[in-house]
Amino acid sequence: MTMGGVGIAGRDARYINMTNPAAISARDTLSVLFDMGLRNDNKMFRQGDFKSANNTLNLNNFAISFRLRKNIGLMVGIAPYSSVGYDYNYEVSDPDLLSTAGFVSYTASGTGGLYQVFGGVGTTFFKRLSVGAQVIAYMGNIEKKSYMSFTNSSFRSISSGYDLQLSGTAGKFGLQYEQPIGSTYLTVGATYKTDATLKGTVRDYKFATLSNVTDTVSYHVDTLSLKKNVKLASEIGVGISIRKVEKWSAEINYTLSNWNESGFDSATGFANLGSSTFSTTSSQSIRAGFEIIPNRNDLRYYLRQCAYRGGIYYEQAYYKLDGNTVNSYGLTLGMTFPVVRYYNGLTLGIDIGRRGSMKESMTQENYAKILIGFNIHDLWFIKHRYQ
């Protein structure tokens, strides 16, 4: 992530690559790697003259990888796929409405998201060509709710919302080809992730309350199935990298995903935005990053053993609001500190960027994500020759 989010063409025995299943085979004999990451999102929102801030802390990933046998590696893990996190309120200032209904306040919030549990294998043929396959299980809960209240006791307060229980499965396939060029290695990679039909339930409700008496205005439970055709889109990605082992590396990636057939446009609970028009489109991203290690084996200067990284990226979101695309771009910086021995390390990084714009009453989001990663390495399956 501190290299702009690249990884399609990345191969390194020191790290777990969760972007391309073909990289799973880049494991040393007897080596077992654990990877855990935390992410703190700090966001500032702007819409017209209004400003707001939000901070969240979440698990970024947890994975384990080791070699099953010669040239075959295994990886299992869990990571967030998407997250919903908003909370806002405002008071109606229309004089005509104030004169009849009194003060009217409106609040809305959203929580939850989808997690992906994955497991995959990768193998290498002819020392240069690697292929991999991965199974992904999506699961999670998303809750969106709103509340409108009146100071005039003759008006009913309205609470409404959506509760989504979702699950689905997908597959991801990858390949990498590594070509030595003198003391450097040129690697090209590609990935393909299948779409995932969502199953579960969507609860749509609206209640009216007056003097502690609550009436049900509407209540409906919709069961998602294959007939509903609501799904997460497929994705293709390509990448190229060049590296000198234990010295430096650079990589660039491109991904494309078509969400026009996802069914989100008309699905209850997915695209209900009041007066705004929500529509799906194709999402794409361009990412580039680099890594520099001055001297991995330097015994005098510890900072020369560290890995220094940086990257940039541009993303176009999978949706449009009132016909406007939502784009984001950012800069990443990071550093990995070696710990004790082997491939153990502590990674600190930051992702600074902007999403959205201020045009046509849209919301602009400026963010700074603080990243903390733990790389833990050990040697397992050792056959002792002496007791």
Disulfide bonds with the S-S distance in Angstrom:
none
